[in-house]
C-alpha cells in the first residue's frame, strides 16, 4: 500500500511569520524516517499507510500545542494499492511526458 499525504500546519495566534513553527514541524517529519518533499505551500509525506503518516502529524500537533493556542492545518490524502515510491514516480512520469526535467 502507498499513502501520499500533503499537509500544511501552522499556528494562527503567533504573528505574521510562521517559518520557525514550520521548521519545528519539518524537524518531526524529517526524524520520522518517512520519505517527504517540502514545498513552499506544504509538505508531502509518503508511507505504507495513512496511519503511519497521521502519527507524524499527531506528533507535530503535540509539538506546536506546547506553546500555541490555535493551530490551522490542511490535509490531502492519496491512498493507493501498490508499493511506495510514488512521491518521485509521479513527478518523473510527468517529466517523461514533457521530455524534460521540471525545475524544483
N, C-alpha and C positions, 0 to 999 in steps of 0.2 A: 504494500500500500504506500501511497505517497500523498502527503498533505503539504500544500503551499499555503502559508498564511501571511498576508500582508497586514501590518498594523502600524498605527501611529498612536503615541501616548504622550501626554504632557499635562502639567498642572495648569489650571486656569486662574489660580489665585496667587501667582508668583511673578507678576510683572510681565513686561513685553518679551524679553529674551528668554528662550526656552532651552538653549543649547546645553547648558550644564545639566539639566534634567534629562534631556535626550541622551547625553553621554552616560549618565548613570544607568539608564535602561539598556543602552547598547552594550555596556560592560557585562550586564547579566546575560544578554543574548550571546555575546562572544564567549563567555565562560561556559555556556550550555553545551558546547561541542557540536551543536547542530549547524548545518550549512545555512548561510544567510547572505543577503545583499542589502546594504544600507543605501538608501536613496534620499534625496532632499525632502521627499514627502512622506517617508515611512521606511519600514524595514520589512523585508520578505524573509521568512524562515521556512526551511524545508525539513520535514521529519517523516517518520514512518506512520505517524498517527496524529490526529488533531490534538488528542490529549497530551502527547509529548510536548507539543508547542504551547498548549494552554498552560502547562506547568511553568514554562518560561515566562509567559505573560503574567501569570499569578505572582511569580517572584518579582516581576517589575512593579506590579501594583503594590506589593508589600514594601518594596524599596522606596517608592515615591510616597506611599502612605505614611511613612515615618515623619515627614515634615510638610506634607501638602494636604490641604483640606478638601480640595476638589480636583479630580483627575478626569480628563477627557480622553476618550480613545475611539478609534475606528478600526474595525477588524473585517477583512475579507478572506474567505476560505475557498480553496480549490482542492477538492479531495478526489483522488482517482486511484483505481486499482492499477497496480504495476509498481515497478521499482522506483526508488528515489533517484534523483539526478535531473529532475525536470527544471530545477532552478536555472541551470545552464543550458539544457537542451532546448527549452522554449525559445530562448534568445538565439541560439545557434540556428534553429530551424528558420527563423525569420531572416537572419543574416544570409543564410544559404539561398533563400528565395530572392533576396535583394542582389546577391552576388558581391557583397562587401560587408565588412565589419561595421557595426554601429559604434558611434562614439560613446564613451561612458563617462 
